[in-house]
Amino acid sequence: MSACIFCKIIAGDIPSAKVYEDDKVYAFRDINPQAPTHILVIPKEHIPGCDAVTAENSPVVARIFEVIPAIAKAEGLQEGYRVVSNCGAHAGQTVPHLHFHILGGKPLSLEMA
Ligand code: DGP
């Protein structure tokens, strides 16, 4: 069994609050929300992070960016939202499985660093 927390969530071995699923993509609510709406969108394939995106696996990233606006619409984020992917230690990546945070539901701080 994979040691990756997000692979375990996809497999159903760790419970999650699912908001979307298809054959390639899974989305669920962040356990430690930083905004009224905080959703993580992940590929079902284990990709460690942005640095591991290649010509071979990038179609799932494109699929994620098709799914994100559909989730945002379903969540009522018509006033806007932020998409973030932390890559590596300096960015604060804590789970080494590619993921995109959707943050919204209030005006967000513009502070980036
Ligand atoms: P990052 O710092 O970019 O690697 O974000 C990882 C996010 O994953 C962080 O916001 C908390 C969330 N997270 C970690 N473990 C779990 C979990 O078991 N369940 C859920 N729902 N979220 C988790």
Backbone and ligand atoms as CSV (ligand in chain L), in Angstrom:
chain,resi,resn,atom,element,x,y,z
A,1,MET,N,N,0.851,-1.202,0.000
A,1,MET,CA,C,0.000,0.000,0.000
A,1,MET,C,C,0.893,1.261,0.000
A,2,SER,N,N,0.464,2.292,-0.748
A,2,SER,CA,C,1.238,3.527,-0.795
A,2,SER,C,C,1.294,4.200,0.580
A,3,ALA,N,N,2.435,4.834,0.876
A,3,ALA,CA,C,2.570,5.583,2.134
A,3,ALA,C,C,2.022,6.998,1.988
A,4,CYS,N,N,1.646,7.369,0.766
A,4,CYS,CA,C,1.213,8.748,0.511
A,4,CYS,C,C,-0.200,8.983,1.075
A,5,ILE,N,N,-0.321,10.023,1.890
A,5,ILE,CA,C,-1.626,10.339,2.516
A,5,ILE,C,C,-2.708,10.538,1.451
A,6,PHE,N,N,-2.370,11.275,0.404
A,6,PHE,CA,C,-3.396,11.569,-0.601
A,6,PHE,C,C,-3.736,10.323,-1.424
A,7,CYS,N,N,-2.764,9.438,-1.659
A,7,CYS,CA,C,-3.089,8.165,-2.325
A,7,CYS,C,C,-4.034,7.350,-1.448
A,8,LYS,N,N,-3.829,7.422,-0.119
A,8,LYS,CA,C,-4.722,6.699,0.805
A,8,LYS,C,C,-6.124,7.305,0.782
A,9,ILE,N,N,-6.200,8.634,0.650
A,9,ILE,CA,C,-7.517,9.289,0.551
A,9,ILE,C,C,-8.221,8.845,-0.726
A,10,ILE,N,N,-7.503,8.830,-1.847
A,10,ILE,CA,C,-8.098,8.394,-3.119
A,10,ILE,C,C,-8.601,6.954,-3.005
A,11,ALA,N,N,-7.822,6.111,-2.327
A,11,ALA,CA,C,-8.191,4.698,-2.182
A,11,ALA,C,C,-9.334,4.496,-1.192
A,12,GLY,N,N,-9.651,5.551,-0.418
A,12,GLY,CA,C,-10.715,5.428,0.584
A,12,GLY,C,C,-10.218,4.874,1.909
A,13,ASP,N,N,-8.902,4.734,2.040
A,13,ASP,CA,C,-8.333,4.213,3.292
A,13,ASP,C,C,-8.290,5.274,4.378
A,14,ILE,N,N,-8.292,6.555,3.970
A,14,ILE,CA,C,-8.430,7.683,4.908
A,14,ILE,C,C,-9.683,8.438,4.463
A,15,PRO,N,N,-10.612,8.711,5.381
A,15,PRO,CA,C,-11.841,9.402,4.975
A,15,PRO,C,C,-11.573,10.841,4.538
A,16,SER,N,N,-12.405,11.332,3.638
A,16,SER,CA,C,-12.287,12.727,3.203
A,16,SER,C,C,-13.667,13.236,2.817
A,17,ALA,N,N,-13.802,14.552,2.824
A,17,ALA,CA,C,-15.055,15.190,2.397
A,17,ALA,C,C,-14.940,15.460,0.904
A,18,LYS,N,N,-15.381,14.479,0.116
A,18,LYS,CA,C,-15.242,14.556,-1.350
A,18,LYS,C,C,-16.152,15.621,-1.932
A,19,VAL,N,N,-15.615,16.408,-2.859
A,19,VAL,CA,C,-16.475,17.342,-3.586
A,19,VAL,C,C,-16.554,17.009,-5.080
A,20,TYR,N,N,-15.617,16.191,-5.578
A,20,TYR,CA,C,-15.624,15.854,-7.008
A,20,TYR,C,C,-14.760,14.615,-7.208
A,21,GLU,N,N,-15.175,13.782,-8.158
A,21,GLU,CA,C,-14.332,12.643,-8.548
A,21,GLU,C,C,-14.643,12.252,-9.972
A,22,ASP,N,N,-13.601,11.961,-10.747
A,22,ASP,CA,C,-13.777,11.272,-12.025
A,22,ASP,C,C,-12.677,10.225,-12.125
A,23,ASP,N,N,-12.460,9.685,-13.312
A,23,ASP,CA,C,-11.483,8.587,-13.415
A,23,ASP,C,C,-10.046,9.048,-13.193
A,24,LYS,N,N,-9.785,10.351,-13.330
A,24,LYS,CA,C,-8.398,10.842,-13.235
A,24,LYS,C,C,-8.163,11.816,-12.080
A,25,VAL,N,N,-9.232,12.416,-11.556
A,25,VAL,CA,C,-9.099,13.553,-10.629
A,25,VAL,C,C,-9.986,13.322,-9.409
A,26,TYR,N,N,-9.484,13.790,-8.257
A,26,TYR,CA,C,-10.241,13.713,-7.006
A,26,TYR,C,C,-10.135,15.073,-6.329
A,27,ALA,N,N,-11.201,15.528,-5.704
A,27,ALA,CA,C,-11.180,16.808,-4.983
A,27,ALA,C,C,-11.909,16.635,-3.656
A,28,PHE,N,N,-11.368,17.277,-2.629
A,28,PHE,CA,C,-11.911,17.110,-1.271
A,28,PHE,C,C,-11.574,18.341,-0.446
A,29,ARG,N,N,-12.294,18.497,0.663
A,29,ARG,CA,C,-12.088,19.681,1.501
A,29,ARG,C,C,-10.824,19.527,2.337
A,30,ASP,N,N,-10.053,20.640,2.392
A,30,ASP,CA,C,-8.826,20.637,3.181
A,30,ASP,C,C,-9.170,20.459,4.657
A,31,ILE,N,N,-8.361,19.663,5.349
A,31,ILE,CA,C,-8.611,19.374,6.762
A,31,ILE,C,C,-8.360,20.600,7.637
A,32,ASN,N,N,-7.589,21.550,7.125
A,32,ASN,CA,C,-7.205,22.744,7.896
A,32,ASN,C,C,-7.505,23.991,7.069
A,33,PRO,N,N,-8.804,24.307,6.889
A,33,PRO,CA,C,-9.175,25.347,5.917
A,33,PRO,C,C,-8.611,26.725,6.243
A,34,GLN,N,N,-8.072,27.370,5.211
A,34,GLN,CA,C,-7.498,28.712,5.327
A,34,GLN,C,C,-8.438,29.787,4.790
A,35,ALA,N,N,-9.605,29.383,4.351
A,35,ALA,CA,C,-10.618,30.300,3.814
A,35,ALA,C,C,-11.957,29.593,3.961
A,36,PRO,N,N,-13.078,30.327,3.840
A,36,PRO,CA,C,-14.386,29.675,3.985
A,36,PRO,C,C,-14.554,28.472,3.046
A,37,THR,N,N,-14.030,28.584,1.844
A,37,THR,CA,C,-13.974,27.430,0.940
A,37,THR,C,C,-12.507,27.100,0.690
A,38,HIS,N,N,-12.106,25.892,1.014
A,38,HIS,CA,C,-10.716,25.455,0.808
A,38,HIS,C,C,-10.767,23.991,0.377
A,39,ILE,N,N,-10.532,23.802,-0.912
A,39,ILE,CA,C,-10.638,22.485,-1.539
A,39,ILE,C,C,-9.303,22.125,-2.163
A,40,LEU,N,N,-8.936,20.853,-2.075
A,40,LEU,CA,C,-7.727,20.351,-2.720
A,40,LEU,C,C,-8.136,19.517,-3.928
A,41,VAL,N,N,-7.497,19.781,-5.065
A,41,VAL,CA,C,-7.763,19.036,-6.293
A,41,VAL,C,C,-6.490,18.276,-6.650
A,42,ILE,N,N,-6.608,16.970,-6.797
A,42,ILE,CA,C,-5.414,16.143,-6.981
A,42,ILE,C,C,-5.601,15.154,-8.121
A,43,PRO,N,N,-4.476,14.780,-8.768
A,43,PRO,CA,C,-4.548,13.687,-9.740
A,43,PRO,C,C,-4.623,12.360,-8.997
A,44,LYS,N,N,-5.347,11.394,-9.540
A,44,LYS,CA,C,-5.353,10.064,-8.917
A,44,LYS,C,C,-3.990,9.385,-9.069
A,45,GLU,N,N,-3.332,9.687,-10.183
A,45,GLU,CA,C,-1.962,9.191,-10.370
A,45,GLU,C,C,-1.042,9.887,-9.380
A,46,HIS,N,N,-0.143,9.155,-8.763
A,46,HIS,CA,C,0.791,9.789,-7.823
A,46,HIS,C,C,1.865,10.550,-8.585
A,47,ILE,N,N,1.768,11.872,-8.509
A,47,ILE,CA,C,2.795,12.777,-9.054
A,47,ILE,C,C,3.275,13.572,-7.844
A,48,PRO,N,N,4.582,13.562,-7.536
A,48,PRO,CA,C,5.026,14.148,-6.267
A,48,PRO,C,C,4.800,15.656,-6.130
A,49,GLY,N,N,4.788,16.378,-7.221
A,49,GLY,CA,C,4.581,17.824,-7.135
A,49,GLY,C,C,4.790,18.472,-8.481
A,50,CYS,N,N,4.757,19.816,-8.502
A,50,CYS,CA,C,4.892,20.545,-9.776
A,50,CYS,C,C,6.177,20.175,-10.510
A,51,ASP,N,N,7.246,19.936,-9.744
A,51,ASP,CA,C,8.534,19.607,-10.366
A,51,ASP,C,C,8.503,18.285,-11.113
A,52,ALA,N,N,7.518,17.468,-10.842
A,52,ALA,CA,C,7.441,16.138,-11.453
A,52,ALA,C,C,6.437,16.083,-12.599
A,53,VAL,N,N,5.940,17.251,-13.016
A,53,VAL,CA,C,5.038,17.288,-14.173
A,53,VAL,C,C,5.866,17.167,-15.452
A,54,THR,N,N,5.467,16.266,-16.330
A,54,THR,CA,C,6.202,15.986,-17.569
A,54,THR,C,C,5.235,15.996,-18.757
A,55,ALA,N,N,5.811,15.877,-19.941
A,55,ALA,CA,C,4.971,15.785,-21.138
A,55,ALA,C,C,4.050,14.570,-21.065
A,56,GLU,N,N,4.500,13.517,-20.392
A,56,GLU,CA,C,3.695,12.290,-20.296
A,56,GLU,C,C,2.508,12.447,-19.345
A,57,ASN,N,N,2.747,13.110,-18.200
A,57,ASN,CA,C,1.651,13.156,-17.205
A,57,ASN,C,C,0.882,14.478,-17.192
A,58,SER,N,N,1.294,15.442,-18.011
A,58,SER,CA,C,0.640,16.750,-17.957
A,58,SER,C,C,-0.827,16.762,-18.412
A,59,PRO,N,N,-1.322,15.776,-19.189
A,59,PRO,CA,C,-2.756,15.820,-19.511
A,59,PRO,C,C,-3.652,15.844,-18.269
A,60,VAL,N,N,-3.229,15.202,-17.193
A,60,VAL,CA,C,-4.076,15.228,-15.994
A,60,VAL,C,C,-4.074,16.617,-15.356
A,61,VAL,N,N,-2.995,17.368,-15.545
A,61,VAL,CA,C,-2.953,18.745,-15.025
A,61,VAL,C,C,-3.946,19.602,-15.820
A,62,ALA,N,N,-3.975,19.397,-17.121
A,62,ALA,CA,C,-4.963,20.108,-17.942
A,62,ALA,C,C,-6.380,19.744,-17.507
A,63,ARG,N,N,-6.591,18.476,-17.230
A,63,ARG,CA,C,-7.920,18.023,-16.766
A,63,ARG,C,C,-8.268,18.701,-15.441
A,64,ILE,N,N,-7.287,18.798,-14.537
A,64,ILE,CA,C,-7.525,19.469,-13.248
A,64,ILE,C,C,-7.971,20.907,-13.493
A,65,PHE,N,N,-7.354,21.569,-14.470
A,65,PHE,CA,C,-7.715,22.968,-14.718
A,65,PHE,C,C,-9.018,23.108,-15.507
A,66,GLU,N,N,-9.562,22.009,-15.980
A,66,GLU,CA,C,-10.943,22.024,-16.477
A,66,GLU,C,C,-11.910,21.822,-15.314
A,67,VAL,N,N,-11.501,21.002,-14.369
A,67,VAL,CA,C,-12.355,20.678,-13.216
A,67,VAL,C,C,-12.463,21.864,-12.256
A,68,ILE,N,N,-11.377,22.589,-12.072
A,68,ILE,CA,C,-11.359,23.673,-11.077
A,68,ILE,C,C,-12.495,24.683,-11.284
A,69,PRO,N,N,-12.706,25.214,-12.490
A,69,PRO,CA,C,-13.807,26.182,-12.624
A,69,PRO,C,C,-15.175,25.560,-12.392
A,70,ALA,N,N,-15.329,24.283,-12.693
A,70,ALA,CA,C,-16.614,23.619,-12.434
A,70,ALA,C,C,-16.851,23.514,-10.927
A,71,ILE,N,N,-15.801,23.186,-10.184
A,71,ILE,CA,C,-15.928,23.127,-8.721
A,71,ILE,C,C,-16.230,24.522,-8.181
A,72,ALA,N,N,-15.496,25.513,-8.675
A,72,ALA,CA,C,-15.700,26.885,-8.185
A,72,ALA,C,C,-17.141,27.329,-8.419
A,73,LYS,N,N,-17.674,26.999,-9.582
A,73,LYS,CA,C,-19.059,27.361,-9.881
A,73,LYS,C,C,-20.007,26.642,-8.931
A,74,ALA,N,N,-19.782,25.350,-8.728
A,74,ALA,CA,C,-20.659,24.565,-7.843
A,74,ALA,C,C,-20.588,25.065,-6.405
A,75,GLU,N,N,-19.437,25.623,-6.023
A,75,GLU,CA,C,-19.236,26.112,-4.658
A,75,GLU,C,C,-19.687,27.567,-4.487
A,76,GLY,N,N,-20.156,28.176,-5.584
A,76,GLY,CA,C,-20.658,29.546,-5.502
A,76,GLY,C,C,-19.568,30.596,-5.389
A,77,LEU,N,N,-18.412,30.315,-5.995
A,77,LEU,CA,C,-17.281,31.250,-5.886
A,77,LEU,C,C,-17.260,32.240,-7.049
A,78,GLN,N,N,-18.450,32.757,-7.398
A,78,GLN,CA,C,-18.529,33.641,-8.560
A,78,GLN,C,C,-17.817,34.968,-8.349
A,79,GLU,N,N,-17.512,35.322,-7.105
A,79,GLU,CA,C,-16.771,36.571,-6.827
A,79,GLU,C,C,-15.273,36.384,-7.013
A,80,GLY,N,N,-14.841,35.142,-7.220
A,80,GLY,CA,C,-13.433,34.881,-7.453
A,80,GLY,C,C,-12.863,33.898,-6.454
A,81,TYR,N,N,-11.698,33.400,-6.804
A,81,TYR,CA,C,-11.025,32.414,-5.952
A,81,TYR,C,C,-9.554,32.367,-6.354
A,82,ARG,N,N,-8.758,31.723,-5.511
A,82,ARG,CA,C,-7.319,31.582,-5.774
A,82,ARG,C,C,-6.984,30.111,-5.946
A,83,VAL,N,N,-6.075,29.821,-6.882
A,83,VAL,CA,C,-5.546,28.465,-7.069
A,83,VAL,C,C,-4.069,28.506,-6.726
A,84,VAL,N,N,-3.647,27.629,-5.810
A,84,VAL,CA,C,-2.258,27.625,-5.328
A,84,VAL,C,C,-1.726,26.205,-5.363
A,85,SER,N,N,-0.468,26.067,-5.809
A,85,SER,CA,C,0.226,24.789,-5.643
A,85,SER,C,C,1.592,25.075,-5.047
A,86,ASN,N,N,1.834,24.569,-3.858
A,86,ASN,CA,C,3.120,24.749,-3.200
A,86,ASN,C,C,4.079,23.677,-3.700
A,87,CYS,N,N,5.289,24.104,-4.075
A,87,CYS,CA,C,6.280,23.168,-4.622
A,87,CYS,C,C,7.547,23.223,-3.781
A,88,GLY,N,N,7.763,22.199,-2.986
A,88,GLY,CA,C,9.006,22.088,-2.229
A,88,GLY,C,C,8.972,22.787,-0.880
A,89,ALA,N,N,10.076,22.632,-0.162
A,89,ALA,CA,C,10.150,23.054,1.237
A,89,ALA,C,C,9.952,24.556,1.414
A,90,HIS,N,N,10.596,25.378,0.589
A,90,HIS,CA,C,10.479,26.827,0.775
A,90,HIS,C,C,9.063,27.320,0.527
A,91,ALA,N,N,8.313,26.580,-0.258
A,91,ALA,CA,C,6.916,26.970,-0.520
A,91,ALA,C,C,5.970,26.406,0.530
A,92,GLY,N,N,6.496,25.528,1.392
A,92,GLY,CA,C,5.643,24.959,2.438
A,92,GLY,C,C,4.872,23.740,2.002
A,93,GLN,N,N,5.353,23.044,0.962
A,93,GLN,CA,C,4.661,21.813,0.556
A,93,GLN,C,C,4.848,20.759,1.641
A,94,THR,N,N,3.742,20.269,2.177
A,94,THR,CA,C,3.820,19.282,3.261
A,94,THR,C,C,3.399,17.890,2.804
A,95,VAL,N,N,2.662,17.804,1.715
A,95,VAL,CA,C,2.236,16.494,1.201
A,95,VAL,C,C,2.822,16.330,-0.202
A,96,PRO,N,N,3.710,15.332,-0.384
A,96,PRO,CA,C,4.381,15.169,-1.677
A,96,PRO,C,C,3.536,14.412,-2.696
A,97,HIS,N,N,2.355,14.946,-2.941
A,97,HIS,CA,C,1.455,14.460,-4.004
A,97,HIS,C,C,0.878,15.730,-4.614
A,98,LEU,N,N,1.084,15.928,-5.909
A,98,LEU,CA,C,0.653,17.166,-6.569
A,98,LEU,C,C,-0.773,17.535,-6.162
A,99,HIS,N,N,-0.942,18.779,-5.737
A,99,HIS,CA,C,-2.286,19.222,-5.353
A,99,HIS,C,C,-2.428,20.709,-5.597
A,100,PHE,N,N,-3.651,21.086,-5.912
A,100,PHE,CA,C,-3.987,22.480,-6.166
A,100,PHE,C,C,-5.034,22.891,-5.139
A,101,HIS,N,N,-4.692,23.922,-4.361
A,101,HIS,CA,C,-5.633,24.467,-3.399
A,101,HIS,C,C,-6.582,25.409,-4.138
A,102,ILE,N,N,-7.878,25.281,-3.908
A,102,ILE,CA,C,-8.856,26.299,-4.313
A,102,ILE,C,C,-9.276,27.009,-3.032
A,103,LEU,N,N,-9.040,28.321,-3.009
A,103,LEU,CA,C,-9.353,29.126,-1.826
A,103,LEU,C,C,-10.327,30.223,-2.216
A,104,GLY,N,N,-11.386,30.371,-1.442
A,104,GLY,CA,C,-12.335,31.431,-1.762
A,104,GLY,C,C,-13.394,31.558,-0.692
A,105,GLY,N,N,-14.399,32.355,-1.030
A,105,GLY,CA,C,-15.496,32.558,-0.095
A,105,GLY,C,C,-15.395,33.841,0.690
A,106,LYS,N,N,-14.315,34.597,0.470
A,106,LYS,CA,C,-14.138,35.915,1.085
A,106,LYS,C,C,-13.043,36.635,0.283
A,107,PRO,N,N,-12.925,37.956,0.433
A,107,PRO,CA,C,-11.798,38.637,-0.202
A,107,PRO,C,C,-10.499,38.115,0.422
A,108,LEU,N,N,-9.565,37.695,-0.420
A,108,LEU,CA,C,-8.325,37.097,0.077
A,108,LEU,C,C,-7.211,38.124,0.137
A,109,SER,N,N,-6.301,37.944,1.086
A,109,SER,CA,C,-5.119,38.795,1.178
A,109,SER,C,C,-4.292,38.653,-0.102
A,110,LEU,N,N,-3.671,39.750,-0.542
A,110,LEU,CA,C,-2.821,39.687,-1.741
A,110,LEU,C,C,-1.387,39.307,-1.386
A,111,GLU,N,N,-1.097,39.138,-0.103
A,111,GLU,CA,C,0.261,38.810,0.321
A,111,GLU,C,C,0.669,37.457,-0.287
A,112,MET,N,N,1.798,37.400,-0.924
A,112,MET,CA,C,2.227,36.174,-1.604
A,112,MET,C,C,3.427,35.532,-0.916
A,113,ALA,N,N,4.151,36.247,-0.078
A,113,ALA,CA,C,5.360,35.674,0.520
A,113,ALA,C,C,5.614,36.323,1.875
L,1,DGP,P1,P,0.608,21.894,1.217
L,1,DGP,O1,O,1.092,22.654,2.410
L,1,DGP,O2,O,0.494,22.759,-0.009
L,1,DGP,O3,O,1.415,20.617,0.986
L,1,DGP,O4,O,-0.869,21.473,1.560
L,1,DGP,C1,C,-1.252,20.246,2.077
L,1,DGP,C2,C,-2.660,20.399,2.575
L,1,DGP,O5,O,-3.188,19.110,2.815
L,1,DGP,C3,C,-2.783,21.168,3.889
L,1,DGP,O6,O,-3.512,22.376,3.640
L,1,DGP,C4,C,-3.546,20.241,4.814
L,1,DGP,C5,C,-4.072,19.183,3.890
L,1,DGP,N1,N,-4.120,17.863,4.461
L,1,DGP,C6,C,-3.084,17.153,4.971
L,1,DGP,N2,N,-3.494,15.946,5.401
L,1,DGP,C7,C,-4.826,15.895,5.132
L,1,DGP,C8,C,-5.824,14.893,5.345
L,1,DGP,O7,O,-5.582,13.794,5.842
L,1,DGP,N3,N,-7.087,15.207,4.952
L,1,DGP,C9,C,-7.398,16.403,4.374
L,1,DGP,N4,N,-8.672,16.608,4.040
L,1,DGP,N5,N,-6.486,17.363,4.156
L,1,DGP,C10,C,-5.220,17.104,4.539
